[in-house]
Amino acid sequence: MYKIGILLLLVACLCIFTDAQLTFTSSWGGKRSPMAAISCRNDEAIAAIYKSIQNEAERFIICQTQKP
């Protein structure tokens, strides 16, 4: 019982010190971000990541089918 009390006290203290608020909005840029109009999307990087994932998936399938 003593250990449970200490644990509850510790959790209560952590809750007090870690109080925060997270708000999701439909427009993350909004008034706070002057860079909202700039597109940071890099199509070449996305294509390279997609190709890498596709290659790893094909390699995984080959390894799974070659098991004895």
N, CA, C and O atoms as a Tripos MOL2 file, in Angstrom:
@<TRIPOS>MOLECULE
protein
  272   271    68     0     0
PROTEIN
NO_CHARGES

@<TRIPOS>ATOM
      1 N           0.8280   -1.1890    0.0000 N.3       1 MET1
      2 CA          0.0000    0.0000    0.0000 C.3       1 MET1
      3 C           0.8730    1.2530    0.0000 C.2       1 MET1
      4 O           0.5190    2.2610   -0.6120 O.2       1 MET1
      5 N           2.0050    1.1870    0.6830 N.am      2 TYR2
      6 CA          2.9130    2.3220    0.7710 C.3       2 TYR2
      7 C           3.4830    2.6640   -0.6080 C.2       2 TYR2
      8 O           3.6200    3.8380   -0.9510 O.2       2 TYR2
      9 N           3.8140    1.6390   -1.3950 N.am      3 LYS3
     10 CA          4.3840    1.8640   -2.7280 C.3       3 LYS3
     11 C           3.3520    2.4880   -3.6700 C.2       3 LYS3
     12 O           3.6990    3.3290   -4.4990 O.2       3 LYS3
     13 N           2.0900    2.0810   -3.5470 N.am      4 ILE4
     14 CA          1.0380    2.6350   -4.3980 C.3       4 ILE4
     15 C           0.8400    4.1160   -4.0840 C.2       4 ILE4
     16 O           0.6350    4.9210   -4.9930 O.2       4 ILE4
     17 N           0.8980    4.4730   -2.8230 N.am      5 GLY5
     18 CA          0.7580    5.8800   -2.4250 C.3       5 GLY5
     19 C           1.8820    6.7330   -2.9780 C.2       5 GLY5
     20 O           1.6440    7.8380   -3.4660 O.2       5 GLY5
     21 N           3.0970    6.2310   -2.9070 N.am      6 ILE6
     22 CA          4.2520    6.9570   -3.4510 C.3       6 ILE6
     23 C           4.1090    7.1000   -4.9700 C.2       6 ILE6
     24 O           4.4000    8.1570   -5.5290 O.2       6 ILE6
     25 N           3.6660    6.0410   -5.6240 N.am      7 LEU7
     26 CA          3.4830    6.0790   -7.0770 C.3       7 LEU7
     27 C           2.4220    7.1030   -7.4690 C.2       7 LEU7
     28 O           2.6200    7.8660   -8.4140 O.2       7 LEU7
     29 N           1.3030    7.1270   -6.7560 N.am      8 LEU8
     30 CA          0.2490    8.0960   -7.0430 C.3       8 LEU8
     31 C           0.7220    9.5220   -6.8040 C.2       8 LEU8
     32 O           0.3760   10.4250   -7.5650 O.2       8 LEU8
     33 N           1.5000    9.7310   -5.7660 N.am      9 LEU9
     34 CA          2.0580   11.0510   -5.4790 C.3       9 LEU9
     35 C           3.0160   11.4810   -6.5920 C.2       9 LEU9
     36 O           3.0020   12.6400   -7.0070 O.2       9 LEU9
     37 N           3.8290   10.5710   -7.0670 N.am     10 LEU10
     38 CA          4.7570   10.8630   -8.1520 C.3      10 LEU10
     39 C           4.0080   11.2150   -9.4350 C.2      10 LEU10
     40 O           4.3680   12.1700  -10.1230 O.2      10 LEU10
     41 N           2.9730   10.4470   -9.7570 N.am     11 VAL11
     42 CA          2.1730   10.7170  -10.9550 C.3      11 VAL11
     43 C           1.4800   12.0720  -10.8330 C.2      11 VAL11
     44 O           1.4220   12.8230  -11.8060 O.2      11 VAL11
     45 N           0.9610   12.3910   -9.6620 N.am     12 ALA12
     46 CA          0.3010   13.6850   -9.4540 C.3      12 ALA12
     47 C           1.2880   14.8320   -9.6430 C.2      12 ALA12
     48 O           0.9530   15.8440  -10.2580 O.2      12 ALA12
     49 N           2.5010   14.6800   -9.1170 N.am     13 CYS13
     50 CA          3.5270   15.7200   -9.2890 C.3      13 CYS13
     51 C           3.9070   15.8770  -10.7610 C.2      13 CYS13
     52 O           4.0840   16.9960  -11.2410 O.2      13 CYS13
     53 N           4.0310   14.7730  -11.4660 N.am     14 LEU14
     54 CA          4.3610   14.8460  -12.8840 C.3      14 LEU14
     55 C           3.2550   15.5240  -13.6780 C.2      14 LEU14
     56 O           3.5330   16.2800  -14.6090 O.2      14 LEU14
     57 N           2.0080   15.2600  -13.3200 N.am     15 CYS15
     58 CA          0.8880   15.9040  -14.0070 C.3      15 CYS15
     59 C           0.8900   17.4150  -13.7820 C.2      15 CYS15
     60 O           0.5650   18.1800  -14.6910 O.2      15 CYS15
     61 N           1.2480   17.8350  -12.5960 N.am     16 ILE16
     62 CA          1.2940   19.2670  -12.3000 C.3      16 ILE16
     63 C           2.4000   19.9470  -13.1070 C.2      16 ILE16
     64 O           2.1950   21.0390  -13.6380 O.2      16 ILE16
     65 N           3.5590   19.3160  -13.2000 N.am     17 PHE17
     66 CA          4.6970   19.9330  -13.8790 C.3      17 PHE17
     67 C           4.6150   19.8270  -15.4050 C.2      17 PHE17
     68 O           5.2960   20.5740  -16.1070 O.2      17 PHE17
     69 N           3.8060   18.9260  -15.9190 N.am     18 THR18
     70 CA          3.7510   18.7370  -17.3620 C.3      18 THR18
     71 C           2.4230   19.1790  -17.9600 C.2      18 THR18
     72 O           1.9940   18.6270  -18.9730 O.2      18 THR18
     73 N           1.7790   20.1420  -17.3690 N.am     19 ASP19
     74 CA          0.5190   20.6550  -17.8690 C.3      19 ASP19
     75 C           0.7680   21.4080  -19.1740 C.2      19 ASP19
     76 O           1.6310   22.2840  -19.2290 O.2      19 ASP19
     77 N           0.0200   21.0760  -20.2180 N.am     20 ALA20
     78 CA          0.2070   21.7180  -21.5200 C.3      20 ALA20
     79 C          -1.1070   21.6980  -22.2810 C.2      20 ALA20
     80 O          -2.0480   20.9870  -21.9290 O.2      20 ALA20
     81 N          -1.1390   22.5060  -23.3410 N.am     21 GLN21
     82 CA         -2.3140   22.5470  -24.1910 C.3      21 GLN21
     83 C          -1.8720   22.3880  -25.6300 C.2      21 GLN21
     84 O          -0.9000   23.0080  -26.0600 O.2      21 GLN21
     85 N          -2.5870   21.5540  -26.3780 N.am     22 LEU22
     86 CA         -2.3030   21.3460  -27.7850 C.3      22 LEU22
     87 C          -3.5780   21.6160  -28.5530 C.2      22 LEU22
     88 O          -4.6080   20.9900  -28.3050 O.2      22 LEU22
     89 N          -3.5060   22.5480  -29.4840 N.am     23 THR23
     90 CA         -4.6850   22.9340  -30.2360 C.3      23 THR23
     91 C          -4.4570   22.6350  -31.7060 C.2      23 THR23
     92 O          -3.4600   23.0710  -32.2820 O.2      23 THR23
     93 N          -5.3720   21.8950  -32.3200 N.am     24 PHE24
     94 CA         -5.3080   21.6080  -33.7390 C.3      24 PHE24
     95 C          -6.2520   22.5600  -34.4680 C.2      24 PHE24
     96 O          -7.4030   22.7370  -34.0690 O.2      24 PHE24
     97 N          -5.7570   23.1600  -35.5280 N.am     25 THR25
     98 CA         -6.5900   24.0450  -36.3220 C.3      25 THR25
     99 C          -6.5960   23.5600  -37.7610 C.2      25 THR25
    100 O          -5.7670   22.7410  -38.1580 O.2      25 THR25
    101 N          -7.5340   24.0730  -38.5340 N.am     26 SER26
    102 CA         -7.6110   23.6690  -39.9300 C.3      26 SER26
    103 C          -6.5140   24.3220  -40.7660 C.2      26 SER26
    104 O          -6.1560   23.8100  -41.8260 O.2      26 SER26
    105 N          -5.9850   25.4350  -40.3020 N.am     27 SER27
    106 CA         -4.9130   26.1050  -41.0500 C.3      27 SER27
    107 C          -3.7200   26.2940  -40.1180 C.2      27 SER27
    108 O          -3.6870   27.2330  -39.3220 O.2      27 SER27
    109 N          -2.7490   25.4050  -40.2230 N.am     28 TRP28
    110 CA         -1.5770   25.4710  -39.3420 C.3      28 TRP28
    111 C          -0.7750   26.7330  -39.5860 C.2      28 TRP28
    112 O          -0.1650   27.2580  -38.6540 O.2      28 TRP28
    113 N          -0.7560   27.2390  -40.8160 N.am     29 GLY29
    114 CA         -0.0030   28.4530  -41.1070 C.3      29 GLY29
    115 C          -0.6570   29.6530  -40.4630 C.2      29 GLY29
    116 O          -0.1120   30.2400  -39.5280 O.2      29 GLY29
    117 N          -1.8190   30.0180  -40.9590 N.am     30 GLY30
    118 CA         -2.5930   31.0930  -40.3680 C.3      30 GLY30
    119 C          -1.8220   32.3850  -40.2290 C.2      30 GLY30
    120 O          -0.9590   32.6900  -41.0520 O.2      30 GLY30
    121 N          -2.1280   33.1490  -39.1870 N.am     31 LYS31
    122 CA         -1.5080   34.4470  -38.9530 C.3      31 LYS31
    123 C          -0.1230   34.3200  -38.3280 C.2      31 LYS31
    124 O           0.6620   35.2670  -38.3760 O.2      31 LYS31
    125 N           0.1830   33.1890  -37.7570 N.am     32 ARG32
    126 CA          1.4370   33.0420  -37.0250 C.3      32 ARG32
    127 C           2.6310   32.7580  -37.9240 C.2      32 ARG32
    128 O           3.7750   32.9680  -37.5230 O.2      32 ARG32
    129 N           2.3730   32.2840  -39.1270 N.am     33 SER33
    130 CA          3.4760   31.8710  -39.9870 C.3      33 SER33
    131 C           3.5120   32.7120  -41.2650 C.2      33 SER33
    132 O           2.6350   32.5770  -42.1190 O.2      33 SER33
    133 N           4.5280   33.5870  -41.4030 N.am     34 PRO34
    134 CA          4.6300   34.3700  -42.6340 C.3      34 PRO34
    135 C           5.0750   33.5040  -43.8140 C.2      34 PRO34
    136 O           4.9670   33.9350  -44.9620 O.2      34 PRO34
    137 N           5.5710   32.2960  -43.5570 N.am     35 MET35
    138 CA          6.0620   31.4110  -44.6060 C.3      35 MET35
    139 C           4.9620   30.4590  -45.0900 C.2      35 MET35
    140 O           5.2540   29.5060  -45.8120 O.2      35 MET35
    141 N           3.7120   30.6980  -44.7080 N.am     36 ALA36
    142 CA          2.6280   29.7730  -45.0260 C.3      36 ALA36
    143 C           2.4060   29.6360  -46.5350 C.2      36 ALA36
    144 O           1.9820   28.5790  -47.0020 O.2      36 ALA36
    145 N           2.6850   30.6850  -47.2920 N.am     37 ALA37
    146 CA          2.4280   30.6470  -48.7330 C.3      37 ALA37
    147 C           3.5310   29.9160  -49.4990 C.2      37 ALA37
    148 O           3.3400   29.5750  -50.6660 O.2      37 ALA37
    149 N           4.6700   29.6720  -48.8720 N.am     38 ILE38
    150 CA          5.7900   29.0120  -49.5330 C.3      38 ILE38
    151 C           5.6050   27.5050  -49.4630 C.2      38 ILE38
    152 O           5.3680   26.9550  -48.3870 O.2      38 ILE38
    153 N           5.7110   26.8460  -50.5890 N.am     39 SER39
    154 CA          5.5690   25.3940  -50.6210 C.3      39 SER39
    155 C           6.9200   24.7460  -50.3310 C.2      39 SER39
    156 O           7.9190   25.0510  -50.9820 O.2      39 SER39
    157 N           6.9370   23.8600  -49.3600 N.am     40 CYS40
    158 CA          8.1700   23.1610  -48.9960 C.3      40 CYS40
    159 C           8.1820   21.7430  -49.5390 C.2      40 CYS40
    160 O           9.0150   20.9360  -49.1260 O.2      40 CYS40
    161 N           7.2970   21.4270  -50.4360 N.am     41 ARG41
    162 CA          7.1970   20.0830  -50.9690 C.3      41 ARG41
    163 C           8.2720   19.8820  -52.0360 C.2      41 ARG41
    164 O           8.4090   20.6830  -52.9600 O.2      41 ARG41
    165 N           9.0170   18.8140  -51.8920 N.am     42 ASN42
    166 CA         10.0760   18.4950  -52.8310 C.3      42 ASN42
    167 C           9.7030   17.1850  -53.5150 C.2      42 ASN42
    168 O           9.8520   16.1090  -52.9350 O.2      42 ASN42
    169 N           9.2170   17.2800  -54.7480 N.am     43 ASP43
    170 CA          8.7200   16.1040  -55.4520 C.3      43 ASP43
    171 C           9.8180   15.0800  -55.7170 C.2      43 ASP43
    172 O           9.5520   13.8780  -55.7060 O.2      43 ASP43
    173 N          11.0320   15.5310  -55.9520 N.am     44 GLU44
    174 CA         12.1380   14.5900  -56.2020 C.3      44 GLU44
    175 C          12.4410   13.7680  -54.9540 C.2      44 GLU44
    176 O          12.6830   12.5640  -55.0420 O.2      44 GLU44
    177 N          12.4290   14.4110  -53.8040 N.am     45 ALA45
    178 CA         12.6970   13.6910  -52.5550 C.3      45 ALA45
    179 C          11.5780   12.6930  -52.2620 C.2      45 ALA45
    180 O          11.8340   11.5770  -51.8090 O.2      45 ALA45
    181 N          10.3450   13.0990  -52.5230 N.am     46 ILE46
    182 CA          9.2120   12.1970  -52.2970 C.3      46 ILE46
    183 C           9.3110   10.9920  -53.2240 C.2      46 ILE46
    184 O           9.0510    9.8630  -52.8070 O.2      46 ILE46
    185 N           9.6860   11.2280  -54.4820 N.am     47 ALA47
    186 CA          9.8240   10.1240  -55.4360 C.3      47 ALA47
    187 C          10.9460    9.1820  -55.0130 C.2      47 ALA47
    188 O          10.8100    7.9650  -55.1390 O.2      47 ALA47
    189 N          12.0600    9.7340  -54.5100 N.am     48 ALA48
    190 CA         13.1810    8.9000  -54.0660 C.3      48 ALA48
    191 C          12.7860    8.0520  -52.8570 C.2      48 ALA48
    192 O          13.1470    6.8780  -52.7800 O.2      48 ALA48
    193 N          12.0580    8.6320  -51.9280 N.am     49 ILE49
    194 CA         11.6080    7.8810  -50.7520 C.3      49 ILE49
    195 C          10.6460    6.7780  -51.1710 C.2      49 ILE49
    196 O          10.7440    5.6490  -50.6910 O.2      49 ILE49
    197 N           9.7210    7.1040  -52.0630 N.am     50 TYR50
    198 CA          8.7610    6.1110  -52.5470 C.3      50 TYR50
    199 C           9.4800    4.9530  -53.2380 C.2      50 TYR50
    200 O           9.1600    3.7880  -53.0040 O.2      50 TYR50
    201 N          10.4490    5.2800  -54.0880 N.am     51 LYS51
    202 CA         11.1940    4.2490  -54.8040 C.3      51 LYS51
    203 C          11.9840    3.3750  -53.8330 C.2      51 LYS51
    204 O          12.0540    2.1590  -54.0140 O.2      51 LYS51
    205 N          12.5730    3.9760  -52.8170 N.am     52 SER52
    206 CA         13.3190    3.2270  -51.8100 C.3      52 SER52
    207 C          12.4010    2.2570  -51.0560 C.2      52 SER52
    208 O          12.7610    1.1010  -50.8310 O.2      52 SER52
    209 N          11.2360    2.7280  -50.6750 N.am     53 ILE53
    210 CA         10.2730    1.8630  -49.9830 C.3      53 ILE53
    211 C           9.8300    0.7270  -50.8930 C.2      53 ILE53
    212 O           9.7080   -0.4170  -50.4560 O.2      53 ILE53
    213 N           9.5920    1.0470  -52.1560 N.am     54 GLN54
    214 CA          9.1710    0.0280  -53.1110 C.3      54 GLN54
    215 C          10.2550   -1.0310  -53.3030 C.2      54 GLN54
    216 O           9.9540   -2.2230  -53.3580 O.2      54 GLN54
    217 N          11.5190   -0.6000  -53.4040 N.am     55 ASN55
    218 CA         12.6290   -1.5450  -53.5550 C.3      55 ASN55
    219 C          12.7500   -2.4530  -52.3360 C.2      55 ASN55
    220 O          12.9700   -3.6560  -52.4820 O.2      55 ASN55
    221 N          12.6100   -1.8940  -51.1390 N.am     56 GLU56
    222 CA         12.6980   -2.6960  -49.9180 C.3      56 GLU56
    223 C          11.5370   -3.6850  -49.8310 C.2      56 GLU56
    224 O          11.7180   -4.8140  -49.3750 O.2      56 GLU56
    225 N          10.3550   -3.2700  -50.2620 N.am     57 ALA57
    226 CA          9.2030   -4.1780  -50.2480 C.3      57 ALA57
    227 C           9.4230   -5.3330  -51.2130 C.2      57 ALA57
    228 O           9.1090   -6.4790  -50.8910 O.2      57 ALA57
    229 N           9.9600   -5.0420  -52.3950 N.am     58 GLU58
    230 CA         10.2340   -6.1060  -53.3590 C.3      58 GLU58
    231 C          11.2990   -7.0640  -52.8310 C.2      58 GLU58
    232 O          11.1870   -8.2790  -52.9960 O.2      58 GLU58
    233 N          12.3280   -6.5120  -52.1970 N.am     59 ARG59
    234 CA         13.3810   -7.3510  -51.6100 C.3      59 ARG59
    235 C          12.8160   -8.2270  -50.4930 C.2      59 ARG59
    236 O          13.1830   -9.3950  -50.3680 O.2      59 ARG59
    237 N          11.9350   -7.6670  -49.6950 N.am     60 PHE60
    238 CA         11.3060   -8.4230  -48.6140 C.3      60 PHE60
    239 C          10.4610   -9.5760  -49.1640 C.2      60 PHE60
    240 O          10.5010  -10.6920  -48.6450 O.2      60 PHE60
    241 N           9.7040   -9.2940  -50.2100 N.am     61 ILE61
    242 CA          8.8760  -10.3460  -50.8330 C.3      61 ILE61
    243 C           9.7400  -11.4550  -51.3970 C.2      61 ILE61
    244 O           9.4120  -12.6320  -51.2450 O.2      61 ILE61
    245 N          10.8500  -11.0960  -52.0500 N.am     62 ILE62
    246 CA         11.7650  -12.1080  -52.6060 C.3      62 ILE62
    247 C          12.3450  -12.9590  -51.4820 C.2      62 ILE62
    248 O          12.4280  -14.1800  -51.6080 O.2      62 ILE62
    249 N          12.7420  -12.3270  -50.3920 N.am     63 CYS63
    250 CA         13.3260  -13.0790  -49.2650 C.3      63 CYS63
    251 C          12.2890  -14.0100  -48.6240 C.2      63 CYS63
    252 O          12.6260  -15.1090  -48.1830 O.2      63 CYS63
    253 N          11.0330  -13.5690  -48.5760 N.am     64 GLN64
    254 CA          9.9880  -14.4000  -47.9770 C.3      64 GLN64
    255 C           9.6620  -15.6080  -48.8360 C.2      64 GLN64
    256 O           9.3400  -16.6720  -48.3070 O.2      64 GLN64
    257 N           9.7400  -15.4640  -50.1420 N.am     65 THR65
    258 CA          9.3910  -16.5810  -51.0350 C.3      65 THR65
    259 C          10.5440  -17.5780  -51.1790 C.2      65 THR65
    260 O          10.3210  -18.7120  -51.6000 O.2      65 THR65
    261 N          11.7690  -17.1760  -50.8380 N.am     66 GLN66
    262 CA         12.9150  -18.0680  -51.0040 C.3      66 GLN66
    263 C          13.2200  -18.8890  -49.7540 C.2      66 GLN66
    264 O          14.1920  -19.6450  -49.7500 O.2      66 GLN66
    265 N          12.4290  -18.7650  -48.7060 N.am     67 LYS67
    266 CA         12.6750  -19.5410  -47.4850 C.3      67 LYS67
    267 C          12.4250  -21.0160  -47.7620 C.2      67 LYS67
    268 O          11.4700  -21.3670  -48.4540 O.2      67 LYS67
    269 N          13.2910  -21.8930  -47.2180 N.am     68 PRO68
    270 CA         13.1300  -23.3380  -47.4510 C.3      68 PRO68
    271 C          11.9500  -23.9350  -46.7370 C.2      68 PRO68
    272 O          11.7030  -25.1360  -46.8490 O.2      68 PRO68
@<TRIPOS>BOND
     1     1     2 1
     2     2     3 1
     3     3     4 2
     4     3     5 am
     5     5     6 1
     6     6     7 1
     7     7     8 2
     8     7     9 am
     9     9    10 1
    10    10    11 1
    11    11    12 2
    12    11    13 am
    13    13    14 1
    14    14    15 1
    15    15    16 2
    16    15    17 am
    17    17    18 1
    18    18    19 1
    19    19    20 2
    20    19    21 am
    21    21    22 1
    22    22    23 1
    23    23    24 2
    24    23    25 am
    25    25    26 1
    26    26    27 1
    27    27    28 2
    28    27    29 am
    29    29    30 1
    30    30    31 1
    31    31    32 2
    32    31    33 am
    33    33    34 1
    34    34    35 1
    35    35    36 2
    36    35    37 am
    37    37    38 1
    38    38    39 1
    39    39    40 2
    40    39    41 am
    41    41    42 1
    42    42    43 1
    43    43    44 2
    44    43    45 am
    45    45    46 1
    46    46    47 1
    47    47    48 2
    48    47    49 am
    49    49    50 1
    50    50    51 1
    51    51    52 2
    52    51    53 am
    53    53    54 1
    54    54    55 1
    55    55    56 2
    56    55    57 am
    57    57    58 1
    58    58    59 1
    59    59    60 2
    60    59    61 am
    61    61    62 1
    62    62    63 1
    63    63    64 2
    64    63    65 am
    65    65    66 1
    66    66    67 1
    67    67    68 2
    68    67    69 am
    69    69    70 1
    70    70    71 1
    71    71    72 2
    72    71    73 am
    73    73    74 1
    74    74    75 1
    75    75    76 2
    76    75    77 am
    77    77    78 1
    78    78    79 1
    79    79    80 2
    80    79    81 am
    81    81    82 1
    82    82    83 1
    83    83    84 2
    84    83    85 am
    85    85    86 1
    86    86    87 1
    87    87    88 2
    88    87    89 am
    89    89    90 1
    90    90    91 1
    91    91    92 2
    92    91    93 am
    93    93    94 1
    94    94    95 1
    95    95    96 2
    96    95    97 am
    97    97    98 1
    98    98    99 1
    99    99   100 2
   100    99   101 am
   101   101   102 1
   102   102   103 1
   103   103   104 2
   104   103   105 am
   105   105   106 1
   106   106   107 1
   107   107   108 2
   108   107   109 am
   109   109   110 1
   110   110   111 1
   111   111   112 2
   112   111   113 am
   113   113   114 1
   114   114   115 1
   115   115   116 2
   116   115   117 am
   117   117   118 1
   118   118   119 1
   119   119   120 2
   120   119   121 am
   121   121   122 1
   122   122   123 1
   123   123   124 2
   124   123   125 am
   125   125   126 1
   126   126   127 1
   127   127   128 2
   128   127   129 am
   129   129   130 1
   130   130   131 1
   131   131   132 2
   132   131   133 am
   133   133   134 1
   134   134   135 1
   135   135   136 2
   136   135   137 am
   137   137   138 1
   138   138   139 1
   139   139   140 2
   140   139   141 am
   141   141   142 1
   142   142   143 1
   143   143   144 2
   144   143   145 am
   145   145   146 1
   146   146   147 1
   147   147   148 2
   148   147   149 am
   149   149   150 1
   150   150   151 1
   151   151   152 2
   152   151   153 am
   153   153   154 1
   154   154   155 1
   155   155   156 2
   156   155   157 am
   157   157   158 1
   158   158   159 1
   159   159   160 2
   160   159   161 am
   161   161   162 1
   162   162   163 1
   163   163   164 2
   164   163   165 am
   165   165   166 1
   166   166   167 1
   167   167   168 2
   168   167   169 am
   169   169   170 1
   170   170   171 1
   171   171   172 2
   172   171   173 am
   173   173   174 1
   174   174   175 1
   175   175   176 2
   176   175   177 am
   177   177   178 1
   178   178   179 1
   179   179   180 2
   180   179   181 am
   181   181   182 1
   182   182   183 1
   183   183   184 2
   184   183   185 am
   185   185   186 1
   186   186   187 1
   187   187   188 2
   188   187   189 am
   189   189   190 1
   190   190   191 1
   191   191   192 2
   192   191   193 am
   193   193   194 1
   194   194   195 1
   195   195   196 2
   196   195   197 am
   197   197   198 1
   198   198   199 1
   199   199   200 2
   200   199   201 am
   201   201   202 1
   202   202   203 1
   203   203   204 2
   204   203   205 am
   205   205   206 1
   206   206   207 1
   207   207   208 2
   208   207   209 am
   209   209   210 1
   210   210   211 1
   211   211   212 2
   212   211   213 am
   213   213   214 1
   214   214   215 1
   215   215   216 2
   216   215   217 am
   217   217   218 1
   218   218   219 1
   219   219   220 2
   220   219   221 am
   221   221   222 1
   222   222   223 1
   223   223   224 2
   224   223   225 am
   225   225   226 1
   226   226   227 1
   227   227   228 2
   228   227   229 am
   229   229   230 1
   230   230   231 1
   231   231   232 2
   232   231   233 am
   233   233   234 1
   234   234   235 1
   235   235   236 2
   236   235   237 am
   237   237   238 1
   238   238   239 1
   239   239   240 2
   240   239   241 am
   241   241   242 1
   242   242   243 1
   243   243   244 2
   244   243   245 am
   245   245   246 1
   246   246   247 1
   247   247   248 2
   248   247   249 am
   249   249   250 1
   250   250   251 1
   251   251   252 2
   252   251   253 am
   253   253   254 1
   254   254   255 1
   255   255   256 2
   256   255   257 am
   257   257   258 1
   258   258   259 1
   259   259   260 2
   260   259   261 am
   261   261   262 1
   262   262   263 1
   263   263   264 2
   264   263   265 am
   265   265   266 1
   266   266   267 1
   267   267   268 2
   268   267   269 am
   269   269   270 1
   270   270   271 1
   271   271   272 2
@<TRIPOS>SUBSTRUCTURE
     1 MET1         2 RESIDUE 1 A MET
     2 TYR2         6 RESIDUE 1 A TYR
     3 LYS3        10 RESIDUE 1 A LYS
     4 ILE4        14 RESIDUE 1 A ILE
     5 GLY5        18 RESIDUE 1 A GLY
     6 ILE6        22 RESIDUE 1 A ILE
     7 LEU7        26 RESIDUE 1 A LEU
     8 LEU8        30 RESIDUE 1 A LEU
     9 LEU9        34 RESIDUE 1 A LEU
    10 LEU10       38 RESIDUE 1 A LEU
    11 VAL11       42 RESIDUE 1 A VAL
    12 ALA12       46 RESIDUE 1 A ALA
    13 CYS13       50 RESIDUE 1 A CYS
    14 LEU14       54 RESIDUE 1 A LEU
    15 CYS15       58 RESIDUE 1 A CYS
    16 ILE16       62 RESIDUE 1 A ILE
    17 PHE17       66 RESIDUE 1 A PHE
    18 THR18       70 RESIDUE 1 A THR
    19 ASP19       74 RESIDUE 1 A ASP
    20 ALA20       78 RESIDUE 1 A ALA
    21 GLN21       82 RESIDUE 1 A GLN
    22 LEU22       86 RESIDUE 1 A LEU
    23 THR23       90 RESIDUE 1 A THR
    24 PHE24       94 RESIDUE 1 A PHE
    25 THR25       98 RESIDUE 1 A THR
    26 SER26      102 RESIDUE 1 A SER
    27 SER27      106 RESIDUE 1 A SER
    28 TRP28      110 RESIDUE 1 A TRP
    29 GLY29      114 RESIDUE 1 A GLY
    30 GLY30      118 RESIDUE 1 A GLY
    31 LYS31      122 RESIDUE 1 A LYS
    32 ARG32      126 RESIDUE 1 A ARG
    33 SER33      130 RESIDUE 1 A SER
    34 PRO34      134 RESIDUE 1 A PRO
    35 MET35      138 RESIDUE 1 A MET
    36 ALA36      142 RESIDUE 1 A ALA
    37 ALA37      146 RESIDUE 1 A ALA
    38 ILE38      150 RESIDUE 1 A ILE
    39 SER39      154 RESIDUE 1 A SER
    40 CYS40      158 RESIDUE 1 A CYS
    41 ARG41      162 RESIDUE 1 A ARG
    42 ASN42      166 RESIDUE 1 A ASN
    43 ASP43      170 RESIDUE 1 A ASP
    44 GLU44      174 RESIDUE 1 A GLU
    45 ALA45      178 RESIDUE 1 A ALA
    46 ILE46      182 RESIDUE 1 A ILE
    47 ALA47      186 RESIDUE 1 A ALA
    48 ALA48      190 RESIDUE 1 A ALA
    49 ILE49      194 RESIDUE 1 A ILE
    50 TYR50      198 RESIDUE 1 A TYR
    51 LYS51      202 RESIDUE 1 A LYS
    52 SER52      206 RESIDUE 1 A SER
    53 ILE53      210 RESIDUE 1 A ILE
    54 GLN54      214 RESIDUE 1 A GLN
    55 ASN55      218 RESIDUE 1 A ASN
    56 GLU56      222 RESIDUE 1 A GLU
    57 ALA57      226 RESIDUE 1 A ALA
    58 GLU58      230 RESIDUE 1 A GLU
    59 ARG59      234 RESIDUE 1 A ARG
    60 PHE60      238 RESIDUE 1 A PHE
    61 ILE61      242 RESIDUE 1 A ILE
    62 ILE62      246 RESIDUE 1 A ILE
    63 CYS63      250 RESIDUE 1 A CYS
    64 GLN64      254 RESIDUE 1 A GLN
    65 THR65      258 RESIDUE 1 A THR
    66 GLN66      262 RESIDUE 1 A GLN
    67 LYS67      266 RESIDUE 1 A LYS
    68 PRO68      270 RESIDUE 1 A PRO
